[in-house]
Amino acid sequence: MTSRRDSFRARPTIGRRARRRPIAAAATAAALLPTLFSASACGGPADASTSGSELTVMTWAPSGTGSADRPGMTALASAVGQDVNIKGGLNGHRLRVLTCNEHNSADGARACAQQAVDAKVVAVIGSYSQWGDAFMPVLERAGIPLIGGYGLSQAEFASPLSYPVDGGMPALIAGNGRQLVDAGCKTVALVRPDTPAGDNLLGYLGTALRPAGIKLQDVRAPEQSSDYTAVARKALGKDEPGNCVTSALAAEPTGNLLDSYRRLSPKNTRIASVIGSVQQSVVDSTGGDSGPLSGAYVTSWYPPESAKIWDGLRSVVRADTTGGNTVDVSDPGVQTTWVAYEVFRLVAQKLSEAGKPVTSKSISALLDAGEGIDVGLTPPLNWGTTNMLPSTASPRLVNTWVTYQVVKNGRMTLQQPGFVDVRWVLTGGRPPA
């Protein structure tokens, strides 16, 4: 397995250019941002101009629908807009942030995309929806790029106008498998949604475990339930040493699963999960260091929330004057939205420095050119043709790096420094020597 040698603390920006830049740059990047946006609710004016002194972007996510809700993502988008506008604009442009509730439905996602088209946005940034087949065609017809979607749908990893900043669930579950190999697991039970998307996760985990000869058990579960006792009992099996269970449900269902797990009181089984299913707020709500997640392994796209590279995000959330919305900075949707806006900021800066207008077309052209985009929060991102994943299903999955974390003293902390590349798992290859 290949991993970066240096920690985020020593080198928060991972990659070639990072070697020449100290951590202070990454930790304070957002604080130095020029003003980007004036916040606006979904349904704002459809005549948003992309010329002159104003730019318009959109962020969407479901709200009021249950376990899929991600209101923190749209709240952060508005907060970033307010923060950056106060500081004077993005390279002389005032940027307007429209937000939209996609209601966790195909029709809602399609409606948000059409709203973006009608408003003439230059990009959709950091949004969350599992309905990529509904919203991506709308954006594609209008030539609008999607920067940093959460990575729930296949379309986000296949569309030529999608620029994902993370590896989605495929990278997480592949990385989690290799993390459990290192942990010495002999058997792994995957608790996952009984859906086609869940079926795909089983394949990635199997590829990660197979070289080590680890037995994989498939434990299908309802996407949402208040009682997972039967599921937890099946996953635990005989509760023998070397037995490991990993959850790939959403955060709320994982919390319910852990309640069932706690009642069964296993003695030998090791718990693991992926970010989104587990985050710091889940650790806190399930008992912290005295709860079932004590010592749990977690695979993430990013460093833990406590890392200094998130100082800019924390600063913007603390200073939010857009309505006092609660934003959980440990939420991976919030973090992905932050990364996506940082990518947009850097792209807009590069275009302005080159004397080019910031339009949907110029943004896509720059991102397609193959130049690495390094915002100090992930390894450098590159959507050039030569960097594409050799996969017909997911060619846009270019960030194949994950972090290994462990719950220690009630906090999610790095298990090992740096990022780990799981590209070989995603392409069905062999582990590096």
Secondary structure as UniProt FT lines:
FT   STRAND          2..3
FT   TURN            8..10
FT   HELIX           17..20
FT   HELIX           23..27
FT   TURN            28..29
FT   HELIX           30..32
FT   STRAND          37..40
FT   TURN            42..43
FT   TURN            46..47
FT   TURN            52..53
FT   STRAND          54..61
FT   TURN            67..68
FT   HELIX           71..86
FT   TURN            87..88
FT   TURN            91..92
FT   STRAND          93..101
FT   TURN            103..104
FT   HELIX           106..118
FT   TURN            119..120
FT   STRAND          123..125
FT   HELIX           132..142
FT   STRAND          146..147
FT   HELIX           154..157
FT   TURN            160..161
FT   STRAND          162..163
FT   HELIX           168..182
FT   TURN            183..184
FT   STRAND          187..193
FT   HELIX           196..209
FT   HELIX           210..212
FT   STRAND          215..221
FT   HELIX           229..236
FT   TURN            237..238
FT   TURN            241..242
FT   STRAND          243..247
FT   HELIX           251..264
FT   STRAND          270..275
FT   TURN            276..277
FT   HELIX           280..285
FT   TURN            286..287
FT   HELIX           288..290
FT   TURN            292..295
FT   STRAND          297..300
FT   TURN            305..306
FT   HELIX           308..310
FT   HELIX           311..318
FT   TURN            329..330
FT   HELIX           332..353
FT   TURN            354..355
FT   HELIX           360..368
FT   TURN            369..370
FT   HELIX           385..387
FT   TURN            395..396
FT   STRAND          401..408
FT   TURN            409..410
FT   STRAND          411..414
FT   STRAND          420..421
FT   HELIX           423..426
FT   TURN            427..428
//
